Amino acid sequence: MTRGPESSHHASICCEAVYQKVGLSRRIVVCLVNGLKEITDCLEKGERRKCSSCGSFMVRKRPAHRPPAKTGTDRCRSRARVMVFKPSAI
């Protein structure tokens, strides 16, 4: 996925919002937002992303299934992709 000028504009808006809410320095906020952008880019491609001393992020495919009879609905749930975080064993 190519990122255009609107993406960098969106990132700067995110950085400013986090800076105002949390109160960290702008440099740290930019590093955090860029790190999250890297993680989401990897997950969009279906790759696994490991963060040292933290854990790993991955996307799993959840199969379609029927809810239990107790719920009272007959609709099947469609397949989905879900993000999973697995903490490291430190």
N, C-alpha and C positions, 0 to 999 in steps of 0.2 A: 504494500500500500504506500503510495507516494504521498508525502506530506507537502502541502502548499503553504502559501503565506497565511491563509486563514488558520491553519493549524498552529503556527507560531504565535499568531494573535490570540488564539484560544488558550495556549499555554501561558502567555503573559497575563491573561485575565485570571487564570487559575492561580498563578503564583501570587498575584496581588491579593486575591481573596484569602488565600492561606496565610499570607503575611499579616493581613489585618486581623484575622480571627485568632491565630495562634501566637503571634508576636515574636517569632523567630527572626533571625537576620534574613535579609533578602537572598544572600548567597546560599544559605542552607536551604531555604525554601525552593530556590531554583534547582538545586541538586536533588531534592526530594521529588519534585514534579518531573524532572527529567528521568529519574530512576523509575518512577511509576510508569512513565511513557514507554521506557524500554521494556518493562515487564509486560505491559499490555500489548505492545507490538509483537513480542515473542509468542504470547498466548493466542493472538489473532492468527498467527502462522501455524499454530498447532504445536509449537515447540515447548519444551520444558525449560523453566528458568530457575536456576539455583542461586540462592543468596547465602553466602558463607556465614556460618554461625547463626543462621536463622531458620532456613528450611527451603522447600522448593514449591514452586507454583506450577500447575499443569492443568490442562483441559481434558476432561473425560467426557465420553459420549454416553449419555443415559438412554437406555433403550425405552421404547414405547411400552406402556403397561396399563393394566386396568386397575382402578382404585379398589380397595377392599369393599365388600358388600355393605359394611357398616355405614359408609359415607352416604349411601342413598343415591349416588350418581351412576349413570351407565356409560358416561363418556370415557373414552380411552385417552390417556395422556400421550401426547406426541413425543417423539424422540427429541432430545435437547443436548446441548453442550453446556457443561457446568464447570466453573473454575474450582479447583481443589488446592488447598494449601496443606502441605505435609511438614510439620515442624521437624527440625533436626534433633538428633538424640544427644544433646549436650548436657 
